[in-house]
Amino acid sequence: HPKRETDHMYFCLIANPVDELTDYNGFSLSYTVNSAKTHVTWTMTAATTGWLSIAFGGDQVTDIIYGSFADDTATVKDGVLSGIVVSEDTSQNISNVSGSESNGKTTLTFFRALDTGDSSQDVALAANTAFKLTFAFSNENSDIVDYSKSTRGIVNFRVAVDTSSGCTDACERETPFCNTTVQPAKCVACNSSDNTKQNDSYDHICAEINPDLPKCNSAGYCTKNLSQEVIKADNLLTNIDSKSLTEVTTEVDSLVTDGLSDLPSDESRQISVKIIKSLDASVSKAQSAGEIKTVADNLNAVTKKSDHLDQTAITESFTTITNVLTKAGEYTTVETDLPQIMTTSLSNTLVASKTVTTDTTIQGTQLQQADTSMDKIGALALKNTAENTTKSVQSSNLNATFTKVKGDALDKVCLSSNTDRCVNFPSSVSGSVESCTDLLVDVHYISKEYNTHQGVGDLELVDRIATIDVFCASTGQKVDIQGLQDEIKFDIDGSDKLDVSQTSPCVFWIENSERWSRDNCRAIDITDQGVVTCGCNHLTTFSVTLKTESTPTQTTTDDDDDDDDNLTRLIIAIVIFGLFVLIIGCLILYCRYKRREEKKRQAYTQPGTNLV
């Protein structure tokens, strides 16, 4: 179709599918396909020193790849196009970016899968199948993407792939191949019998590509040969009793650097297990708060490599975390950043556990055990710090803040990571904390899947569970706050599925009877985003229900349960007594009625009774 010009924009359409563009209205596009026929290396060139892009989908394009070359650096982004507004994609599915700029032209090269798997924001391309491709580049030589000031056009394009040979997605042949276009190199063997990746006998392929990465791991990637590191880790664990804590931590540092810095492999997972077992065995060697922190630092370094943790390593990590915290609790002085270090280790282990196993019951139990120790450690750790010091820990599963305040200043405590999430204390709380001048407020928000409180009875909870406690930092003892005249107010993220017609979606956990209750808690406000502001007269673990349960709301204490039982018995007794009285009354009335009838009968039958 002929070209038409509108406000500095060329809108061109080539009807027949093409395999490349060569200086078409100032834009060129070429590509190469990898041996697996799954990924494409694209090269685009435009007559501009500003930005340039290609997008897939034609008139309704949403998937765009754009970039520029500035300061001797090529930048390419995976983006989303809405109208003429370009924004960065939440998932960047491009790699191996390079580029150049010469004679008023910019060239960018990048690597992308035909089908990235990101169906929400990326268009899946099929080999040898035509699709609409939109190219665009800056008219003003600007690196700032402005689609309204660009030259652009639409063409029917296709990625031509030779299917006559090679190993395809369907694994049509058993001959192994190496994909050297991705970094690190990926070795794959196609097996037509079971359609699985094989790697045991293909180490030599990786060695030919890169002698430094001679092993083909279970995921099909070339990795380091860690056999020597495995031997070192085994020797460390075997001889742990004879080594000092300094020797242990030095060897662990070396193993983490040399054995866990590459992609995960069977060998790296063996190393992780042996390191964590060695650290657990070294907890008893710690003779001071500083030494126990050293062990904690080592454990944190290992758990940061969460993709190297298998199920055995995860179980060992949970055990070691609890043992480290228990050991730390023996000292009256604790390093101030120990809570943050240990909470991070716990969170990393949970992340690995979520990937490896779905046994959330074990995770929740371990988390509660560790949190019990963490509460005291958090108080001790802040014992000698400056007033109003806040320690915060964030992760996808756990968000916690340890905040130290003066006893007469317990007013409002917010998560440092989210100042919209606060706990507001009423003035009436002062009577409960007057004996302590250095308070520690411990606020935890955690995903419900890691908490064993979920799923009790018919209650269906939202994703977040909040635990709020106050400790006396000088002693590490929890302050009992309950039965306040005024409410403690706090927010919990709800859900768009929240039933706002509930009397009160706010619930709290009763520890001794292991159940949720709504008593003495109410919903003060519910936002359009589903954030619920709860008001309760005490502190414990809280959450929000999605809907009202089908069973009656349970009361708060065992004593109240006894009162309810006594009341029920009294009502039953009254009803029975009433029925008894009613029956007696009916019998009396019946007898009187029969007597009257008998007298009438006798009066009519006796002689002379009716004579005047």
C-alpha positions in Angstrom: 0.0 0.0 0.0 1.2 3.5 -0.6 2.8 5.5 2.1 0.8 8.4 3.8 2.3 11.1 5.9 0.4 12.5 8.9 2.1 14.8 11.5 5.6 13.5 11.2 4.4 9.9 11.0 4.7 7.4 8.2 2.1 4.6 8.4 3.1 1.9 5.9 1.6 -1.5 5.4 3.2 -4.4 3.4 0.5 -6.9 2.7 2.6 -10.0 1.8 4.7 -11.5 4.7 8.4 -10.6 4.6 11.3 -12.2 6.4 13.4 -9.0 6.8 13.3 -5.2 6.3 16.1 -3.4 4.6 16.1 0.4 5.0 12.4 0.5 4.7 11.5 4.1 5.3 14.7 4.4 7.4 14.2 1.1 9.3 15.9 -2.3 8.9 15.2 -5.5 10.8 16.9 -8.9 10.6 17.1 -12.0 12.9 18.7 -15.4 13.5 17.0 -18.4 15.1 18.8 -20.6 17.7 19.4 -24.3 17.1 16.5 -25.2 19.4 14.2 -23.0 17.2 12.8 -21.4 20.3 14.6 -18.1 20.6 15.4 -15.3 18.2 18.3 -12.8 18.1 16.8 -9.6 16.6 18.8 -6.7 15.1 17.1 -3.5 14.3 18.6 -0.3 12.8 16.9 3.1 12.3 17.9 6.5 10.9 17.9 8.2 14.2 20.3 8.8 17.1 17.3 8.5 19.5 15.0 5.7 20.4 13.7 2.9 18.1 11.3 0.0 18.6 9.4 -3.0 17.3 6.0 -4.1 18.5 3.9 -7.2 17.8 0.2 -7.3 17.2 -0.7 -4.7 14.6 -3.4 -2.1 15.3 -4.0 -3.3 18.9 -0.3 -3.8 19.8 0.5 -4.2 23.4 3.9 -5.9 23.3 6.7 -3.5 22.4 10.5 -3.7 22.7 12.2 -0.3 22.6 15.7 1.0 23.3 18.4 3.5 22.6 22.2 3.9 22.5 23.8 6.6 24.7 27.1 7.0 26.5 28.5 3.9 24.7 25.8 1.8 26.3 22.9 0.0 24.7 19.6 -0.1 26.6 16.7 -2.3 25.5 13.5 -2.7 27.4 10.5 -5.1 27.2 7.5 -2.9 27.4 3.7 -2.4 27.1 2.1 -0.1 24.5 -1.3 1.4 25.3 -2.4 3.7 22.6 0.7 5.9 22.2 1.8 5.5 25.8 4.8 3.2 26.4 5.6 1.8 29.8 8.1 -0.8 31.0 6.8 -4.4 31.3 6.8 -5.9 34.8 8.7 -8.9 33.4 11.8 -8.3 31.3 12.0 -11.2 28.8 15.0 -10.0 26.8 18.7 -10.6 27.2 22.1 -10.3 25.4 21.6 -6.6 24.6 24.2 -4.8 22.5 24.3 -1.9 20.1 26.1 0.9 18.3 25.6 4.3 16.8 27.2 5.6 13.6 26.5 8.1 10.8 23.2 9.1 12.3 21.9 5.5 12.6 21.3 3.5 15.7 21.6 -0.4 15.8 20.3 -2.5 18.7 20.6 -6.3 19.1 18.7 -8.4 21.7 17.6 -12.0 22.4 14.0 -13.1 23.0 12.0 -16.3 23.0 9.3 -16.7 20.4 7.0 -17.6 23.3 8.1 -15.9 26.5 5.4 -17.6 28.6 4.2 -14.1 29.7 0.8 -14.3 28.2 -0.5 -11.3 30.0 1.9 -8.8 28.5 3.9 -10.5 25.7 2.6 -11.8 22.3 3.5 -15.4 21.5 5.1 -15.7 18.1 5.0 -18.9 16.0 7.7 -19.9 13.5 6.7 -19.6 9.8 3.5 -17.9 10.7 2.8 -14.3 9.6 2.0 -11.6 12.2 1.7 -7.9 12.2 4.9 -6.0 13.2 5.0 -2.3 14.0 8.3 -0.5 13.8 8.9 3.0 15.1 11.8 5.4 15.8 12.2 9.0 17.0 11.9 11.9 14.6 13.7 14.2 17.0 16.8 12.1 17.8 15.5 11.8 21.4 16.2 8.9 23.8 12.9 9.6 25.6 10.2 7.5 24.0 7.4 9.7 22.6 5.3 7.6 20.2 3.5 10.7 19.0 6.7 12.1 17.5 7.9 9.1 15.6 8.2 7.6 12.2 6.4 4.2 12.2 4.8 1.6 10.0 3.2 -1.8 10.0 4.3 -4.8 8.0 3.3 -8.4 7.8 6.3 -10.3 9.1 7.3 -13.9 9.8 10.2 -15.7 11.5 11.3 -18.3 8.9 12.5 -21.5 10.5 14.0 -24.6 8.8 12.2 -27.6 10.2 14.0 -30.1 8.1 16.6 -30.8 10.7 17.6 -30.1 14.3 15.9 -30.7 17.6 12.5 -29.0 17.9 10.2 -28.3 20.8 8.5 -31.6 20.3 11.9 -33.4 20.9 11.7 -35.2 17.5 15.2 -36.8 17.8 17.6 -38.0 20.4 20.7 -36.2 19.2 21.8 -33.7 21.9 22.5 -30.1 21.0 23.9 -27.0 22.8 22.2 -23.7 22.7 25.2 -21.3 22.8 23.0 -18.2 22.1 21.8 -18.0 25.7 24.1 -17.1 28.5 25.1 -19.3 30.3 25.1 -21.9 27.5 22.2 -24.4 27.8 22.7 -28.0 26.9 19.7 -30.1 26.0 19.1 -33.6 24.9 15.8 -34.5 23.2 14.4 -37.9 23.9 11.5 -39.0 21.8 10.5 -41.8 24.2 9.6 -39.7 27.2 10.1 -36.1 26.0 12.5 -35.2 28.9 15.8 -33.4 29.2 18.7 -35.7 29.7 22.0 -34.5 31.0 24.1 -37.2 32.7 26.2 -38.1 29.6 26.4 -34.6 28.1 29.0 -32.9 30.2 31.4 -33.1 27.3 29.2 -30.7 25.3 29.4 -28.1 28.0 33.2 -28.6 28.2 33.5 -27.9 24.5 31.6 -24.7 24.9 33.4 -23.4 27.9 36.0 -25.3 29.9 35.2 -23.3 33.0 31.6 -24.6 32.9 32.0 -28.4 32.1 28.9 -29.8 34.0 25.4 -30.1 32.5 23.0 -29.7 35.4 19.5 -31.2 35.8 17.9 -28.1 34.3 20.0 -28.4 31.2 22.5 -25.5 31.9 26.2 -25.6 31.9 27.7 -25.1 35.4 31.0 -25.3 37.3 32.6 -28.6 38.3 32.1 -28.4 42.1 33.5 -31.9 43.0 36.4 -30.3 45.0 34.0 -28.0 46.9 31.8 -31.0 47.7 34.9 -32.8 49.2 35.7 -29.6 51.2 32.2 -29.3 52.6 32.2 -33.0 53.5 35.5 -32.7 55.3 34.2 -29.6 57.2 31.2 -31.6 58.4 33.2 -34.7 59.2 35.8 -32.8 61.3 33.5 -30.2 62.8 34.1 -31.2 66.4 37.9 -30.6 66.1 37.5 -27.1 64.4 37.3 -23.8 66.2 34.4 -21.4 65.4 36.8 -19.2 63.5 38.0 -22.0 61.4 34.4 -23.1 60.7 33.2 -19.6 59.6 36.3 -19.1 57.4 35.7 -22.3 55.6 32.0 -21.6 55.2 32.8 -18.2 53.7 35.0 -19.9 51.1 32.4 -22.6 50.3 29.7 -20.0 49.8 31.9 -18.0 47.4 33.2 -20.9 45.5 30.4 -23.4 45.7 27.1 -21.3 45.6 28.0 -18.5 43.3 27.0 -20.2 40.1 23.7 -21.7 38.9 22.2 -24.4 41.2 23.2 -28.0 40.6 23.1 -31.3 42.4 26.6 -30.6 43.7 25.8 -27.1 45.0 22.7 -28.5 46.8 24.9 -31.1 48.5 27.3 -28.3 49.6 24.4 -26.3 51.0 23.2 -29.2 53.2 26.7 -29.8 54.5 27.3 -26.1 55.3 24.0 -25.7 57.2 24.6 -29.0 59.2 28.1 -27.7 60.0 26.7 -24.4 61.3 24.1 -26.1 63.4 26.8 -28.2 65.0 28.8 -25.0 65.6 26.1 -23.2 67.5 27.3 -24.7 70.8 30.8 -23.4 70.1 29.6 -19.8 70.4 30.7 -18.3 73.7 29.4 -14.7 73.3 26.7 -12.6 71.7 29.2 -11.6 69.0 30.1 -15.2 68.2 26.5 -16.3 67.8 26.0 -13.4 65.5 28.9 -14.7 63.4 27.1 -18.0 63.0 23.9 -16.1 62.1 25.8 -14.2 59.4 27.1 -17.4 57.9 23.6 -19.0 57.9 22.2 -15.8 56.3 24.8 -16.0 53.5 23.8 -19.6 52.7 20.0 -19.0 52.8 20.4 -16.0 50.5 21.2 -18.6 47.8 17.7 -20.0 48.2 17.7 -21.7 44.8 20.6 -23.9 46.0 18.4 -25.3 48.9 16.7 -28.6 48.5 14.2 -30.2 51.0 17.0 -31.5 53.3 18.7 -28.1 53.4 15.4 -26.4 54.1 14.6 -28.7 57.0 18.2 -28.2 58.4 17.9 -24.4 58.0 14.6 -24.3 60.1 16.3 -26.3 62.8 19.5 -24.2 62.8 17.5 -20.9 62.9 15.6 -22.0 66.0 18.8 -23.3 67.7 20.7 -20.0 66.9 17.9 -18.0 68.4 17.7 -20.2 71.5 21.4 -19.9 72.0 21.2 -16.1 71.6 18.6 -16.0 74.3 21.1 -17.2 76.8 22.9 -13.8 76.7 21.6 -10.6 78.3 23.2 -8.5 75.6 22.5 -9.3 72.0 23.8 -7.7 68.8 21.3 -5.1 67.7 20.9 -6.4 64.1 20.5 -10.1 65.0 16.7 -10.0 64.7 17.0 -8.6 61.2 19.6 -11.2 60.2 17.6 -14.1 61.5 14.3 -12.9 60.1 15.9 -12.6 56.7 17.3 -16.1 57.0 13.8 -17.3 58.0 12.2 -15.5 55.1 14.8 -16.9 52.6 14.2 -20.4 53.8 10.4 -20.0 53.5 10.9 -18.7 49.9 12.9 -21.8 49.1 10.4 -24.0 50.9 7.5 -22.6 48.9 9.4 -23.6 45.7 10.4 -27.1 46.8 7.4 -28.3 48.9 3.8 -27.5 49.5 3.9 -28.7 53.1 2.9 -25.3 54.7 1.9 -26.9 58.0 5.6 -27.7 58.7 6.6 -24.2 57.6 4.0 -22.6 59.8 5.0 -24.7 62.9 8.7 -23.8 62.3 7.8 -20.2 61.9 5.9 -20.1 65.1 8.8 -21.8 67.0 11.3 -19.3 65.5 9.0 -16.3 66.2 8.7 -17.3 69.9 12.5 -17.0 70.2 12.6 -13.9 68.0 10.2 -12.0 70.3 12.6 -12.2 73.2 15.7 -11.6 71.0 14.1 -8.6 69.5 13.6 -7.1 72.9 17.1 -7.9 74.1 18.7 -6.6 70.9 17.2 -3.2 71.3 17.8 -3.0 75.1 20.8 -0.6 74.9 20.0 1.2 71.6 18.9 4.8 71.3 15.3 5.8 71.9 12.8 5.5 69.0 15.1 3.1 67.1 13.2 1.0 64.4 14.4 -2.3 63.0 12.5 -3.4 59.9 12.5 -6.6 57.9 10.7 -7.1 54.6 10.1 -10.0 52.3 7.4 -11.5 50.1 6.1 -13.5 53.0 7.0 -11.6 56.1 7.0 -7.9 57.1 8.1 -7.0 60.6 9.0 -3.9 62.6 10.7 -3.8 66.0 10.2 -0.3 67.4 11.5 1.0 70.7 9.5 3.8 72.5 9.3 5.4 75.9 6.7 4.0 78.2 4.8 7.3 78.3 5.0 7.8 74.5 3.2 4.6 73.3 1.0 6.3 70.7 1.5 5.2 67.1 3.8 2.7 65.5 4.1 2.2 61.7 5.9 -0.2 59.5 8.9 1.6 58.2 8.4 -0.1 54.8 4.7 1.1 54.6 3.8 4.1 56.7 0.1 3.6 55.9 0.2 0.4 58.0 0.1 1.6 61.6 -1.0 0.6 65.0 -2.7 3.4 67.0 -2.7 3.0 70.8 -5.3 4.8 72.9 -4.2 6.9 75.9 -5.8 4.3 78.2 -3.0 1.9 77.4 -0.7 3.9 79.7 -2.0 2.0 82.8 -0.9 -1.3 81.3 2.7 -0.2 80.6 3.4 2.3 83.4 5.8 -0.2 85.1 8.1 -0.2 82.0 9.9 2.9 80.6 11.5 1.2 77.5 8.9 -0.6 75.5 9.4 -2.7 72.4 6.5 -2.8 70.0 6.7 -5.9 67.7 4.4 -5.8 64.7 4.4 -8.8 62.2 2.4 -9.1 59.1 2.7 -12.5 57.5 1.0 -14.5 54.7 -1.6 -16.8 56.1 -0.2 -19.9 54.3 2.8 -19.8 56.7 0.6 -19.6 59.8 -1.0 -22.7 61.4 -3.9 -20.5 62.6 -5.6 -20.6 59.2 -8.5 -22.8 58.3 -9.8 -23.2 61.8 -13.6 -23.9 61.8 -15.6 -22.4 59.0 -13.7 -19.1 58.9 -12.2 -18.1 55.6 -9.4 -15.6 56.1 -7.8 -13.0 53.9 -4.2 -13.4 52.9 -2.6 -11.4 55.7 -2.4 -12.2 59.4 -1.1 -9.5 61.9 0.5 -10.2 65.3 1.0 -7.2 67.6 2.9 -7.5 70.9 4.5 -5.1 73.4 7.5 -6.1 75.4 9.5 -4.5 78.1 12.9 -4.1 76.4 14.9 -4.1 79.7 13.5 -7.5 80.7 12.3 -9.1 77.5 9.0 -9.9 79.1 5.7 -9.4 77.2 3.3 -6.7 78.6 -0.2 -8.0 79.0 -2.6 -5.6 77.3 -6.3 -6.4 77.4 -9.6 -5.1 78.5 -8.8 -1.5 77.6 -11.6 1.1 77.8 -10.7 2.4 74.3 -9.7 0.5 71.2 -6.3 -0.2 69.7 -6.7 0.5 66.0 -4.8 -1.1 63.1 -5.2 -1.9 59.4 -5.2 -5.3 57.6 -5.1 -5.7 53.9 -8.4 -7.4 52.9 -9.6 -8.5 49.5 -11.9 -7.5 46.7 -13.9 -10.7 47.7 -14.6 -9.3 51.1 -18.2 -9.4 52.2 -18.8 -5.9 53.6 -22.2 -6.9 55.0 -20.5 -8.8 57.8 -21.3 -7.5 61.3 -17.5 -7.4 61.9 -14.9 -9.1 59.7 -12.2 -8.5 62.3 -11.2 -11.6 64.3 -8.6 -12.5 66.9 -6.9 -15.8 67.9 -7.6 -17.3 71.3 -4.4 -19.3 72.1 -5.7 -21.6 74.9 -8.7 -22.8 73.0 -7.1 -22.5 69.5 -9.9 -20.7 67.7 -10.9 -17.4 66.2 -13.4 -15.0 67.8 -15.0 -11.7 66.9 -15.8 -10.6 70.5 -14.4 -7.2 71.5 -13.2 -6.4 68.0 -15.0 -4.5 65.3 -14.5 -3.1 61.8 -14.1 0.7 62.0 -13.7 1.3 58.3 -13.4 -0.7 55.0 -11.8 1.1 52.1 -12.7 0.6 48.4 -9.4 -1.3 48.1 -10.5 -3.8 50.8 -8.2 -2.4 53.6 -10.0 -3.0 56.9 -9.4 -0.8 60.0 -10.0 -2.9 63.1 -10.6 -1.8 66.6 -9.9 -4.2 69.5 -9.4 -3.7 73.3 -6.5 -6.1 73.6 -3.4 -7.4 71.7 -2.8 -10.8 70.1 -2.9 -12.2 66.6 -5.5 -10.7 64.2 -7.0 -11.3 60.8 -10.0 -10.5 58.7 -12.7 -12.9 57.4 -13.9 -12.9 53.9 -17.5 -13.8 54.9 -19.6 -14.7 57.9 -19.2 -18.3 58.9 -22.1 -20.7 58.9 -21.6 -21.7 62.5 -22.5 -19.4 65.4 -19.8 -17.0 66.6 -17.8 -18.5 69.4 -17.2 -16.6 72.6 -13.9 -15.4 73.9 -13.0 -17.5 77.0 -13.6 -20.9 78.5 -15.3 -19.3 81.5 -17.8 -17.7 79.1 -18.4 -21.1 77.6 -19.3 -22.4 81.1 -21.6 -19.5 81.6 -23.3 -20.2 78.3 -23.7 -23.9 79.3 -25.2 -22.9 82.7 -27.6 -20.5 81.1 -28.7 -23.2 78.7 -29.3 -25.6 81.5 -31.4 -22.9 83.4 -33.5 -22.2 80.4 -34.2 -25.9 79.9 -35.1 -26.3 83.6 -37.5 -23.4 83.4 -39.2 -24.8 80.3 -39.6 -28.2 81.9 -41.0 -26.7 85.1 -43.4 -24.6 83.0 -44.6 -27.6 81.1 -45.1 -29.5 84.4 -47.2 -26.7 85.9 -49.2 -26.5 82.7 -49.9 -30.2 82.7 -51.0 -30.0 86.4 -53.2 -27.0 85.7 -54.8 -28.8 82.8 -55.5 -31.9 85.0 -57.1 -29.7 87.7 -59.3 -27.9 85.2 -60.3 -31.2 83.6 -61.2 -32.7 87.0 -63.3 -29.6 88.0 -65.1 -29.8 84.7 -65.9 -33.5 85.2 -67.3 -32.8 88.7 -69.6 -30.1 87.4 -70.9 -32.3 84.6 -71.5 -35.1 87.2 -73.6 -32.8 89.4 -75.7 -31.7 86.5 -76.4 -35.3 85.5 -77.5 -36.2 89.0 -79.8 -33.1 89.2 -81.6 -34.2 86.1 -82.0 -37.9 87.1 -83.2 -37.6 90.8 -87.1 -37.6 91.3 -88.9 -34.4 92.1 -85.9 -32.3 91.1 -87.8 -30.5 88.4 -91.2 -30.1 90.2 -92.5 -26.7 91.2 
